[in-house]
């Protein structure tokens, strides 16, 4: 989370993702055309021409017509009405837009919707079972692990993945593996406590 708490020689998969997506961000037009060709290999379309895609989100299949350049974040918020996923920096730096794709955490502002047609997407809306909150959500409430709430959905989604990945052995480890999610209210101590608490319940 804060730079002074992260071991200098440690590596973080989210940082690797950010590095790999930086090149793609420098060539958005090329990425969009490649994604379109992947989505419709026998029927390519122009870069700005809408295409029909299918997205599996929270266990439901959706058909959408989008431009190839539409991000997964915008597809979720503006086309499907799933506004729990937040748009923060819109360039992959804050983690507010974190969702799970086949169980792996991704920043949805840095991936195109057409590129995630074969993935099972889980957003914060898909964690609860009716009125029963997910253990991570309950832990965030117990530990007051949020203030303004802007980063909370991304923090929760990243925490779910962090626990599933087994990176909750210590406070330092949790801080390292949650470091891709920023909190402008600096509620880090409570977030770490919530993740550790939820990890005990889910083990």
C-alpha positions as CSV (number, residue, x, y, z in Angstrom):
1,X,0.0,0.0,0.0
2,X,2.3,2.8,1.1
3,X,5.7,2.7,-0.5
4,X,7.7,2.5,2.7
5,X,6.0,-0.7,3.8
6,X,6.7,-2.7,0.7
7,X,9.9,-4.8,0.6
8,X,12.3,-3.4,-1.9
9,X,13.1,-6.7,-3.6
10,X,9.6,-8.1,-3.7
11,X,7.7,-8.4,-7.0
12,X,4.0,-7.9,-7.5
13,X,1.9,-9.4,-10.3
14,X,-0.2,-6.2,-10.5
15,X,2.9,-4.2,-11.2
16,X,3.8,-6.6,-13.9
17,X,0.3,-6.1,-15.4
18,X,0.7,-2.3,-15.3
19,X,4.0,-2.6,-17.1
20,X,2.6,-4.8,-19.8
21,X,-0.4,-2.6,-20.3
22,X,1.7,0.6,-20.6
23,X,2.8,-0.4,-24.0
24,X,-0.8,-1.1,-25.0
25,X,-1.9,2.3,-23.7
26,X,0.7,3.9,-26.0
27,X,-1.0,2.2,-29.0
28,X,-4.7,2.2,-28.3
29,X,-5.8,2.3,-31.9
30,X,-3.6,-0.7,-32.8
31,X,-4.9,-2.6,-29.7
32,X,-8.5,-1.9,-30.7
33,X,-8.0,-3.2,-34.2
34,X,-6.3,-6.4,-32.9
35,X,-9.1,-7.0,-30.4
36,X,-11.7,-6.5,-33.1
37,X,-10.0,-9.0,-35.4
38,X,-9.8,-11.5,-32.5
39,X,-13.5,-11.0,-31.7
40,X,-14.6,-11.4,-35.3
41,X,-11.9,-13.3,-37.2
42,X,-14.0,-14.1,-40.3
43,X,-15.8,-10.7,-40.4
44,X,-13.3,-7.9,-39.5
45,X,-14.8,-4.4,-39.1
46,X,-13.4,-0.9,-39.2
47,X,-11.8,0.5,-36.0
48,X,-14.8,2.7,-35.1
49,X,-17.6,0.4,-36.3
50,X,-19.8,-1.2,-33.5
51,X,-19.5,-5.0,-33.0
52,X,-21.8,-7.4,-31.1
53,X,-20.1,-9.2,-28.3
54,X,-21.0,-11.5,-25.4
55,X,-19.9,-10.9,-21.8
56,X,-20.4,-13.3,-18.9
57,X,-20.8,-11.2,-15.8
58,X,-21.7,-12.5,-12.3
59,X,-23.0,-15.7,-13.8
60,X,-25.2,-14.1,-16.5
61,X,-24.6,-13.9,-20.2
62,X,-25.1,-10.5,-21.9
63,X,-25.1,-9.5,-25.6
64,X,-23.9,-6.0,-26.2
65,X,-23.2,-3.8,-29.2
66,X,-20.1,-1.7,-28.6
67,X,-17.3,0.0,-30.4
68,X,-14.0,-2.0,-30.3
69,X,-12.4,0.8,-28.2
70,X,-14.9,0.5,-25.3
71,X,-13.2,-0.6,-22.1
72,X,-14.6,-3.3,-19.9
73,X,-15.1,-0.7,-17.2
74,X,-17.3,1.4,-19.4
75,X,-19.2,-1.6,-20.7
76,X,-20.0,-2.7,-17.1
77,X,-21.0,0.8,-15.9
78,X,-22.7,2.3,-18.9
79,X,-24.1,-0.7,-20.8
80,X,-24.9,-3.1,-18.0
81,X,-25.6,-0.6,-15.2
82,X,-23.1,-2.3,-12.8
83,X,-21.9,0.9,-11.2
84,X,-20.3,-0.8,-8.2
85,X,-17.1,-0.9,-10.2
86,X,-15.7,2.6,-9.9
87,X,-13.9,4.8,-12.4
88,X,-11.0,6.4,-10.5
89,X,-7.9,7.4,-12.4
90,X,-9.0,5.7,-15.7
91,X,-5.4,4.7,-16.4
92,X,-4.7,1.7,-14.2
93,X,-3.0,3.4,-11.3
94,X,-5.6,3.5,-8.4
95,X,-7.2,0.0,-8.6
96,X,-10.8,1.4,-8.0
97,X,-12.0,-0.4,-11.1
98,X,-10.6,-3.9,-10.1
99,X,-12.8,-6.8,-11.1
100,X,-12.1,-10.5,-11.4
101,X,-11.6,-12.3,-14.7
102,X,-11.7,-16.0,-14.3
103,X,-10.7,-15.4,-10.7
104,X,-7.7,-13.1,-11.5
105,X,-7.9,-9.5,-10.6
106,X,-7.6,-7.0,-13.4
107,X,-8.0,-3.2,-13.8
108,X,-11.1,-3.0,-16.0
109,X,-10.1,0.4,-17.3
110,X,-7.1,-1.1,-19.1
111,X,-8.8,-3.9,-20.9
112,X,-11.2,-3.8,-23.8
113,X,-14.6,-5.4,-23.5
114,X,-14.1,-7.3,-26.8
115,X,-11.0,-9.0,-25.3
116,X,-12.9,-10.5,-22.3
117,X,-15.6,-12.4,-24.1
118,X,-14.3,-15.8,-23.1
119,X,-13.8,-14.8,-19.4
120,X,-16.1,-15.1,-16.4
121,X,-16.2,-11.6,-15.0
122,X,-17.1,-11.0,-11.3
123,X,-17.9,-7.5,-10.0
124,X,-18.6,-6.4,-6.5
125,X,-22.3,-6.9,-7.2
126,X,-21.7,-10.6,-7.8
127,X,-20.2,-11.3,-4.3
128,X,-23.2,-11.3,-2.1
129,X,-25.8,-14.1,-2.1
130,X,-29.1,-12.2,-1.8
131,X,-29.0,-10.5,1.6
132,X,-25.9,-12.5,2.7
133,X,-22.7,-10.5,2.3
134,X,-19.5,-12.1,1.2
135,X,-17.1,-12.7,4.1
136,X,-14.8,-10.0,2.8
137,X,-17.6,-7.5,2.6
138,X,-18.6,-8.4,6.2
139,X,-15.0,-7.9,7.4
140,X,-14.8,-4.5,5.7
141,X,-17.9,-3.5,7.6
142,X,-16.7,-4.9,11.0
143,X,-13.4,-3.1,10.7
144,X,-14.6,0.2,9.2
145,X,-12.3,-0.4,6.3
146,X,-13.7,2.5,4.3
147,X,-14.4,6.2,4.6
148,X,-15.5,7.9,1.4
149,X,-16.1,4.5,-0.2
150,X,-14.7,5.4,-3.6
151,X,-12.0,2.8,-3.6
152,X,-13.9,0.2,-1.6
153,X,-15.3,-2.0,-4.4
154,X,-11.9,-2.3,-5.9
155,X,-10.3,-2.9,-2.5
156,X,-12.9,-5.7,-1.8
157,X,-12.4,-7.4,-5.2
158,X,-8.6,-7.3,-4.8
159,X,-8.9,-8.6,-1.3
160,X,-11.0,-11.6,-2.5
161,X,-8.3,-12.4,-5.0
162,X,-5.5,-11.8,-2.4
163,X,-7.1,-14.4,-0.1
164,X,-7.7,-16.9,-2.9
165,X,-4.0,-16.5,-3.9
166,X,-2.9,-17.3,-0.4
167,X,-1.1,-14.0,0.2
168,X,-2.3,-13.3,3.7
169,X,0.4,-14.8,5.8
170,X,1.3,-11.5,7.5
171,X,0.4,-7.8,7.6
172,X,3.4,-7.1,5.5
173,X,2.4,-9.6,2.9
174,X,-1.2,-8.3,2.8
175,X,0.1,-4.8,2.3
176,X,2.4,-5.9,-0.5
177,X,-0.2,-7.8,-2.4
178,X,-2.9,-5.1,-1.9
179,X,-0.5,-2.3,-2.9
180,X,-2.1,-1.9,-6.3
181,X,-5.2,-0.5,-4.7
182,X,-4.9,3.1,-3.4
183,X,-7.1,4.7,-0.7
184,X,-7.2,8.5,-0.7
185,X,-8.7,8.4,2.8
186,X,-5.6,6.4,4.0
187,X,-7.7,3.7,5.7
188,X,-5.0,1.2,5.1
189,X,-4.7,-0.1,8.6
190,X,-8.3,-1.0,8.7
191,X,-8.2,-2.5,5.3
192,X,-5.3,-4.8,6.2
193,X,-7.2,-5.9,9.4
194,X,-10.3,-6.6,7.4
195,X,-8.4,-8.7,4.8
196,X,-6.6,-10.7,7.6
197,X,-9.9,-11.3,9.4
198,X,-11.7,-12.5,6.3
199,X,-8.8,-14.7,5.4
200,X,-9.2,-16.5,8.8
201,X,-12.9,-17.2,8.0
202,X,-12.3,-18.4,4.5
203,X,-9.5,-20.7,5.3
